[in-house]
Amino acid sequence: MEYPINNNDQSSQSGGFKKIRWGILGTGKIANKFASEFSHTASAELAAVASRDLERARSFASAHQIPKAYGSYEELLEQEDIDIVYIGLVNSAHYPVTRQALLAGKPVLCEKPFTLHAEQTQELIQLARQKDLFLMEGLWTRTFPVIDRVKEIVSSQKYGKTTLAQMDFGFIGNLDPKGRLMNPELGGGALYDVGIYPLTTARHFLGDITEFQAMATLSRTGVDTRVIIQAQHRSGALSVLHASIDTASRKEAYLFMERATIHIPCPFWKPPVALCAIHGGGIGSSPNTPVETQTISKPYSGNGFEFEIEHVSECIRSGLKESPKMTLAETLQTAQMIEKIRSNWKIVKNSI
């Protein structure tokens, strides 16, 4: 049985709404992916891009049909007609450039991980509140309709409590010691790069993590190449989460309820589909075969950033100062937990 999701919320409608004008700071890989999705949105437009290299900015603008390109972040941040900026820079640049944007009076969507130190996260949250500005960590997973529907099922306890979860995200990355993934000064490592997805997705479905144990494998450069987290959540549920940048894994998520299992296949962090298997078995280990499978479906034609763009644009239009789907309190809690894991395993810290 299939249950497609119908997105009829007003944020996807252009009639009667002012389009939110975005600026992008940075012209790297993730910024290119983000920019490409504005063609799939009705409520937002990409108005400007900035780079520290004007020619790179102009090339980026040409590729994405952006009307204005600037050779410095300061120039873009001075533009009064920019409603919000997206920061898609290397991890180590997130804190200083987000701070710069907030001080300039601009709302910010900053790509994950928000910062590399919990105290920096706290500082930026306080600054945004002092300036009365919108601020959000760019964990786009939260904005996918399939994730919303799975959250509804889990919260309703229709099939009983969710007691266990397993999630993984592993791939074979560029392990050049001088590359971004292996460079501690640039915020490299498995936990920052992909481990944040199973960690935050498990917390989204199961609630705050109250206790955890973590193990990591370190590289010669001092960053973590593999990490496993075993966590207990406030709800009583347990989760096993793992990530790697040197080993390919299935990149799937499983949520086990008392009478059903939800499977979010690869790519679980940007899912077009999820499968809910409702069990027909009673007490005991057998029989325990699914008697009904429901498919939760919301396909998309691009890479999926359209959902985050639409969500944040609606937040700005509504005058919100933070996202109800990705709160600042959770961003801070995540930063504190990641910092504790990195400290316990003596993962080399970024010096900024």
C-alpha positions in Angstrom: 0.0 0.0 0.0 1.4 3.4 -0.9 0.6 6.7 0.7 2.1 9.6 -1.3 2.6 12.8 0.6 0.7 15.9 -0.7 2.5 19.1 0.2 -0.1 21.7 0.1 1.4 24.1 2.6 1.5 27.8 1.6 5.2 28.0 1.6 5.2 26.1 -1.8 2.8 28.7 -3.3 4.1 31.8 -5.0 0.7 33.6 -5.5 0.3 36.4 -3.0 3.6 36.0 -1.3 6.8 38.0 -1.5 9.7 35.9 -2.8 12.5 35.7 -0.3 15.8 36.9 -1.8 18.8 34.8 -0.9 22.5 35.5 -1.0 25.1 32.7 -1.0 28.5 33.1 0.6 30.9 30.6 -1.0 31.2 28.9 -4.3 32.2 25.4 -3.4 30.6 22.0 -4.1 27.8 22.3 -1.5 27.1 25.9 -2.5 26.6 24.7 -6.1 24.2 22.0 -5.0 22.2 24.4 -2.9 22.1 27.0 -5.7 20.9 24.5 -8.3 17.6 23.9 -6.3 16.2 27.4 -6.6 14.7 26.4 -10.0 12.5 24.0 -8.0 11.2 26.5 -5.5 8.3 29.0 -5.9 8.8 31.1 -2.8 12.5 32.1 -3.1 15.0 33.5 -5.6 18.7 33.5 -5.6 19.7 37.2 -5.9 23.5 37.3 -5.2 26.6 35.3 -4.6 29.9 36.3 -3.0 33.4 34.8 -3.0 36.8 36.1 -2.0 37.7 35.7 -5.7 35.5 37.9 -7.9 36.1 35.7 -11.0 34.9 32.6 -9.1 31.8 34.5 -8.0 31.1 35.6 -11.6 31.5 32.1 -12.9 29.2 30.8 -10.2 26.6 33.5 -11.0 26.7 32.7 -14.7 26.3 29.0 -14.0 23.2 29.5 -11.8 21.8 32.7 -13.5 22.3 34.9 -10.5 22.0 38.6 -11.2 24.8 39.9 -8.9 28.2 38.6 -8.0 30.6 40.1 -5.4 34.3 39.7 -4.7 34.0 39.9 -1.0 31.5 38.7 1.7 31.3 42.3 3.0 29.9 43.6 -0.3 27.0 41.1 -0.3 26.2 41.6 3.3 25.8 45.4 2.7 23.0 44.8 0.2 19.7 45.8 1.8 17.6 43.7 -0.6 19.1 40.4 0.6 16.6 38.8 3.0 18.9 35.9 4.2 22.3 34.4 3.5 23.3 30.8 3.1 26.8 29.9 4.3 28.2 26.8 2.5 31.9 27.2 3.2 34.4 24.8 4.6 33.6 23.8 8.2 36.3 25.9 9.9 34.8 29.1 8.2 31.3 28.6 9.6 31.8 30.4 12.8 33.6 33.5 11.6 31.5 34.1 8.6 28.2 33.5 10.4 29.3 35.9 13.0 30.2 38.4 10.3 26.8 38.0 8.7 24.9 38.4 12.0 26.8 41.5 12.9 25.9 42.9 9.5 22.2 42.3 10.3 21.5 39.4 8.0 19.5 36.2 8.9 21.6 33.1 8.4 21.2 29.5 7.3 24.7 27.9 8.0 25.5 24.5 6.7 26.2 21.7 9.2 28.3 21.3 11.4 27.2 24.7 12.7 30.6 25.4 14.4 33.6 23.3 15.5 33.3 24.3 19.2 30.3 24.4 21.5 31.2 27.8 22.9 31.2 29.3 19.4 27.7 27.8 18.9 26.5 29.4 22.1 28.0 32.8 21.1 26.3 32.8 17.7 22.9 31.9 19.2 23.2 34.7 21.8 24.3 37.1 19.0 21.3 36.2 16.8 18.9 36.7 19.8 20.5 40.1 20.6 20.2 41.2 17.0 16.7 39.6 16.7 17.7 37.7 13.6 16.8 34.3 12.2 19.5 31.6 12.6 19.5 27.9 11.7 21.9 25.1 11.3 21.6 23.6 7.8 20.6 20.0 8.6 18.4 19.7 5.6 17.2 16.2 6.6 14.7 17.8 8.9 12.9 19.5 6.0 12.1 16.4 3.9 8.4 15.5 3.8 9.2 11.8 4.3 11.0 12.7 7.6 7.9 14.7 8.7 5.6 11.7 8.1 7.9 9.2 9.9 8.0 11.6 12.8 4.2 11.7 12.9 4.0 7.9 13.0 6.7 7.7 15.8 5.1 10.4 17.9 1.6 8.9 17.6 2.7 5.6 18.9 0.2 4.0 16.6 2.3 0.9 16.5 3.6 1.2 20.1 6.6 2.9 21.4 9.8 3.2 19.4 12.4 1.3 21.4 15.4 0.7 19.2 17.1 2.5 16.2 20.0 1.8 13.9 21.5 4.3 11.5 24.7 4.5 9.5 26.5 6.7 7.0 29.7 5.5 5.6 31.6 6.2 2.4 35.1 6.1 1.0 36.3 9.7 0.9 39.4 11.4 -0.4 41.9 10.4 2.3 44.7 12.7 1.1 46.3 14.0 4.3 46.2 17.5 2.9 42.5 17.2 1.8 39.5 18.7 3.6 38.3 15.4 5.1 41.7 14.6 6.7 42.6 18.1 7.8 41.8 18.9 11.4 42.2 22.6 10.8 39.4 22.5 8.2 37.1 20.5 10.5 37.7 17.1 8.9 36.7 13.7 10.2 33.8 11.3 10.0 31.8 12.8 12.9 31.6 16.3 11.5 31.2 15.2 7.9 28.5 12.5 8.1 28.2 11.2 11.7 26.1 14.3 12.5 23.3 12.8 10.3 22.6 9.5 12.2 23.2 11.4 15.5 20.7 14.2 14.9 18.2 12.0 13.1 18.1 9.5 16.0 17.6 12.4 18.4 14.8 13.8 16.2 12.8 10.6 16.3 13.7 9.3 19.8 14.3 12.5 21.8 17.3 13.8 23.7 20.2 11.6 24.4 20.8 11.2 28.1 23.7 8.7 28.1 26.1 7.5 25.4 29.3 5.6 24.7 31.4 6.3 21.7 34.4 4.7 20.0 36.5 6.2 17.2 39.3 5.2 14.9 41.8 8.0 14.4 44.0 8.7 11.3 47.6 9.8 11.2 46.4 13.4 10.9 44.4 13.1 14.1 40.9 13.1 12.7 38.4 10.3 13.2 37.8 8.1 10.2 35.3 5.8 11.9 32.9 6.4 14.9 30.3 4.4 16.6 27.9 5.8 19.2 25.6 3.7 21.4 23.0 6.0 23.0 20.1 5.9 25.5 17.4 8.5 24.9 15.2 10.2 27.4 12.3 8.1 26.1 14.1 4.9 27.2 14.9 4.0 23.6 18.3 2.8 22.5 20.2 3.6 19.3 23.3 2.4 17.6 24.8 5.0 15.2 27.9 4.7 13.1 29.7 6.7 10.4 32.9 6.5 8.4 34.9 8.3 5.7 37.0 5.2 4.8 34.4 2.4 4.6 31.2 2.2 2.5 28.1 1.3 4.5 24.5 0.9 3.5 23.5 4.4 4.6 20.1 3.4 6.0 18.0 4.0 9.0 15.8 1.6 11.0 13.3 2.5 13.7 11.9 -0.5 15.6 8.5 0.0 17.3 6.7 -2.6 19.4 4.5 -3.7 16.4 6.2 -2.2 13.4 9.5 -1.4 11.7 10.2 1.7 9.7 13.0 1.4 7.2 14.4 4.5 5.5 16.6 3.2 2.7 19.6 4.9 1.3 19.8 7.9 1.2 18.2 8.1 4.6 19.5 11.7 5.1 17.5 12.9 2.1 14.8 10.3 1.7 12.3 10.1 -1.2 10.7 7.0 0.4 10.3 5.1 3.7 8.8 1.6 4.3 6.6 0.8 7.3 6.3 -3.0 7.9 3.5 -3.7 10.4 4.0 -7.0 12.2 1.4 -9.7 12.6 3.1 -11.8 15.2 2.0 -12.0 18.8 4.0 -12.8 22.0 7.1 -14.8 21.3 9.6 -14.9 18.6 7.5 -16.7 16.0 5.6 -16.0 13.9 6.9 -12.5 13.3 6.4 -11.8 9.7 5.0 -8.5 8.3 1.4 -8.8 7.2 1.2 -5.3 5.7 3.7 -2.8 4.2 3.0 0.8 3.8 5.1 3.0 1.6 5.6 6.6 2.5 6.6 8.4 -0.7 7.6 11.9 -1.7 9.9 11.8 -4.8 11.8 14.9 -5.9 13.4 15.8 -9.1 16.5 17.7 -7.9 18.9 17.0 -5.0 16.4 17.9 -2.3 17.6 21.3 -1.1 14.3 22.7 -2.3 12.6 21.6 0.9 15.1 23.4 3.1 14.9 26.5 0.9 11.1 26.5 1.0 11.0 25.9 4.8 13.5 28.6 5.7 11.9 31.1 3.3 8.6 30.5 5.0 10.2 31.0 8.4 11.6 34.4 7.2 8.3 35.4 5.7 6.5 34.5 8.9 8.9 36.5 11.1 10.3 33.5 13.0 13.7 33.8 14.6 14.5 30.1 14.5 13.2 27.0 12.8 10.6 24.8 14.6 12.1 21.8 12.8 15.7 22.5 13.7 15.8 24.5 16.9 18.8 26.4 18.2 18.6 24.5 21.5 19.1 21.2 19.6 22.0 22.7 17.6 23.7 23.6 20.9 23.1 20.2 22.4 24.5 18.5 19.3 27.6 20.7 19.4 28.2 19.9 23.1 27.8 16.2 22.5 30.1 16.1 19.5 32.7 18.1 21.5 32.5 15.6 24.4 33.0 12.7 22.0 36.0 14.4 20.3 37.5 15.2 23.7 37.1 11.7 25.1 38.8 10.2 22.0 41.4 13.0 21.8 40.5 13.8 18.3 42.6 16.7 17.1 40.8 20.0 17.6 40.5 22.8 15.1 42.4 25.8 16.5 40.0 28.5 15.4 
